[in-house]
């Protein structure tokens, strides 16, 4: 495979949010499709900056071959997604899904609803949602982390959790549950955890 020709550019940076993907999607084919879509976005924004695969690789600490694998959807870029977004000068959400800010929204809860019923009828606020999550579970919703009893399973005390109430849950998955009137994040234990939903993603907002 031929490398791109060398060009020098001055990057710009737009760094608004960082996503931590907690859970693997069960379908490998679906994962491949998502990685390929992310890879296409990486290639598109790299080309807009006239960056070579070598140059981008140097900025995020991988080889040019790995950048090529990212762009072809053959390897997951998620563990480098924050560095990729930083180097390409776009929000992480843009790499994950180009249409995230305009097409898809799900219910956002900034207060605990009565009877812990996280239905869209119980909020008037909506929040941007990645396409892959909506495809997995149209019933997904978002909660403000301020509603939770914080513990070390979360990456930071500020931001939002994306919850899927209808996804299959396996042992040790991170789940949302209520206990004694409080919301908690715990690791799922079969036949021992009454869950509200599976935690699919945490968004941390940096101000």
C-alpha positions as CSV (number, residue, x, y, z in Angstrom):
1,X,0.0,0.0,0.0
2,X,1.4,3.4,-0.9
3,X,1.7,6.1,1.6
4,X,0.3,9.6,1.1
5,X,2.7,12.3,-0.1
6,X,4.2,14.5,2.7
7,X,2.6,17.9,3.2
8,X,3.0,20.4,6.1
9,X,-0.2,21.8,7.7
10,X,-1.1,23.8,10.8
11,X,-4.0,22.1,12.6
12,X,-6.8,23.8,14.4
13,X,-8.4,22.3,17.5
14,X,-12.0,22.1,18.6
15,X,-12.2,20.0,21.7
16,X,-15.6,19.9,23.3
17,X,-16.4,16.5,24.6
18,X,-15.0,13.0,25.1
19,X,-16.8,9.8,24.9
20,X,-15.9,6.6,26.8
21,X,-17.5,3.6,25.2
22,X,-18.0,1.1,28.0
23,X,-19.6,-1.9,26.2
24,X,-18.9,-3.9,23.1
25,X,-21.8,-4.3,20.7
26,X,-22.7,-8.0,20.4
27,X,-22.8,-8.2,16.6
28,X,-19.4,-8.2,15.0
29,X,-20.9,-7.3,11.7
30,X,-22.5,-4.2,13.2
31,X,-19.2,-3.3,14.9
32,X,-17.4,-3.5,11.5
33,X,-20.0,-1.2,9.9
34,X,-19.6,1.3,12.7
35,X,-15.8,1.2,12.6
36,X,-15.9,1.6,8.8
37,X,-18.1,4.6,9.1
38,X,-15.8,6.1,11.7
39,X,-12.8,5.3,9.4
40,X,-14.4,7.1,6.5
41,X,-14.8,10.2,8.7
42,X,-11.2,9.9,9.8
43,X,-10.1,9.7,6.2
44,X,-12.3,12.6,5.2
45,X,-11.1,15.0,7.8
46,X,-7.5,13.9,7.4
47,X,-7.7,14.8,3.7
48,X,-9.3,18.1,4.5
49,X,-6.2,19.0,6.5
50,X,-3.9,17.6,3.8
51,X,-2.4,15.3,6.4
52,X,-0.7,12.1,5.4
53,X,-1.3,8.9,7.3
54,X,2.3,9.2,8.7
55,X,1.7,12.7,10.0
56,X,-1.6,11.7,11.7
57,X,0.0,8.6,13.1
58,X,2.8,10.7,14.7
59,X,0.3,13.0,16.3
60,X,-1.6,10.3,18.1
61,X,1.2,7.8,18.8
62,X,0.5,4.9,16.4
63,X,1.9,3.6,13.1
64,X,0.7,4.7,9.7
65,X,-0.4,1.1,9.1
66,X,-2.7,1.4,12.1
67,X,-4.2,4.7,10.7
68,X,-4.8,2.7,7.4
69,X,-6.5,0.0,9.4
70,X,-8.7,2.6,11.2
71,X,-9.7,4.1,7.9
72,X,-10.6,0.7,6.4
73,X,-12.7,-0.3,9.4
74,X,-10.4,-3.2,10.2
75,X,-9.4,-2.0,13.7
76,X,-11.3,-0.1,16.4
77,X,-10.1,3.5,16.8
78,X,-12.1,4.0,20.0
79,X,-9.1,3.9,22.4
80,X,-7.5,6.8,20.4
81,X,-10.7,8.6,19.5
82,X,-10.0,11.7,21.7
83,X,-6.5,12.1,20.1
84,X,-7.8,11.6,16.6
85,X,-10.4,14.2,17.1
86,X,-7.8,16.6,18.6
87,X,-5.4,16.1,15.7
88,X,-8.1,16.5,13.1
89,X,-9.6,19.5,14.7
90,X,-13.2,18.2,15.1
91,X,-15.4,17.1,18.0
92,X,-15.3,13.4,18.8
93,X,-19.0,13.3,18.0
94,X,-18.2,14.3,14.4
95,X,-15.9,11.3,14.0
96,X,-18.4,8.9,15.5
97,X,-21.4,10.2,13.5
98,X,-21.5,13.1,11.1
99,X,-25.2,13.6,11.7
100,X,-25.3,13.4,15.4
101,X,-26.1,17.0,16.0
102,X,-29.1,17.3,13.6
103,X,-30.9,14.1,13.1
104,X,-31.2,12.0,16.2
105,X,-32.3,13.0,19.7
106,X,-33.4,10.9,22.7
107,X,-35.1,11.9,26.1
108,X,-32.8,13.6,28.6
109,X,-33.5,13.4,32.3
110,X,-32.1,16.0,34.7
111,X,-34.5,15.0,37.5
112,X,-35.4,11.6,38.6
113,X,-38.9,10.9,37.3
114,X,-41.7,9.6,39.5
115,X,-41.5,5.8,40.1
116,X,-38.2,5.9,38.2
117,X,-40.1,5.7,35.0
118,X,-37.7,6.9,32.3
119,X,-40.2,7.3,29.5
120,X,-40.2,10.1,27.0
121,X,-43.5,11.3,28.4
122,X,-41.8,12.1,31.7
123,X,-39.4,14.8,30.3
124,X,-39.5,17.7,27.9
125,X,-35.8,17.8,27.3
126,X,-34.0,15.9,24.4
127,X,-30.3,15.3,23.8
128,X,-28.2,14.4,20.7
129,X,-27.7,10.7,20.2
130,X,-25.2,8.7,18.1
131,X,-26.8,6.8,15.3
132,X,-25.4,3.4,16.4
133,X,-27.1,3.7,19.8
134,X,-30.5,4.6,18.4
135,X,-30.2,1.7,16.0
136,X,-29.4,-0.6,18.9
137,X,-32.3,0.6,21.1
138,X,-34.9,3.2,20.0
139,X,-35.9,3.4,23.6
140,X,-32.5,4.7,24.8
141,X,-32.4,7.7,27.1
142,X,-29.8,10.0,28.7
143,X,-29.4,11.0,32.4
144,X,-27.4,13.8,34.0
145,X,-24.6,12.2,36.1
146,X,-25.6,14.6,38.9
147,X,-28.6,12.3,39.5
148,X,-26.2,9.5,40.5
149,X,-24.5,8.3,43.6
150,X,-21.0,8.7,42.3
151,X,-18.5,5.9,42.4
152,X,-15.2,4.9,40.8
153,X,-17.0,3.0,37.9
154,X,-17.6,6.4,36.4
155,X,-14.9,8.4,34.6
156,X,-15.8,11.8,36.0
157,X,-18.6,13.4,38.0
158,X,-19.8,15.7,35.2
159,X,-21.5,14.8,32.1
160,X,-24.2,12.3,30.9
161,X,-24.9,8.6,30.7
162,X,-26.5,7.0,27.7
163,X,-28.8,4.2,28.9
164,X,-30.3,1.3,26.9
165,X,-33.3,-0.3,28.7
166,X,-33.8,-3.0,26.1
167,X,-30.3,-4.3,25.3
168,X,-29.2,-7.7,26.4
169,X,-27.2,-7.6,29.7
170,X,-24.4,-9.9,30.6
171,X,-22.5,-10.5,33.9
172,X,-20.1,-7.6,34.7
173,X,-21.8,-5.2,32.3
174,X,-22.3,-1.7,33.7
175,X,-25.9,-1.0,34.5
176,X,-28.1,1.7,36.0
177,X,-30.2,0.6,39.1
178,X,-32.1,2.3,41.8
179,X,-31.6,1.4,45.5
180,X,-33.3,3.1,48.4
181,X,-34.5,6.0,46.2
182,X,-31.1,6.6,44.7
183,X,-29.6,5.9,41.3
184,X,-26.4,3.9,41.1
185,X,-24.1,2.5,38.6
186,X,-23.0,-1.1,39.4
187,X,-21.7,-4.2,37.6
188,X,-24.5,-6.6,36.7
189,X,-24.8,-9.9,38.6
190,X,-27.2,-12.4,37.1
191,X,-30.3,-12.9,39.3
192,X,-29.0,-10.4,41.8
193,X,-29.4,-6.9,40.2
194,X,-32.7,-5.2,39.4
195,X,-31.7,-2.9,36.5
196,X,-33.2,0.1,34.8
197,X,-30.9,-0.3,31.8
198,X,-27.5,-1.0,30.4
199,X,-25.0,1.8,30.3
200,X,-23.8,2.2,26.7
201,X,-21.7,5.3,26.9
202,X,-20.6,8.2,29.2
203,X,-20.2,11.6,27.8
204,X,-17.9,14.0,29.7
205,X,-18.3,17.7,29.1
206,X,-15.2,19.8,29.5
207,X,-15.8,23.5,30.1
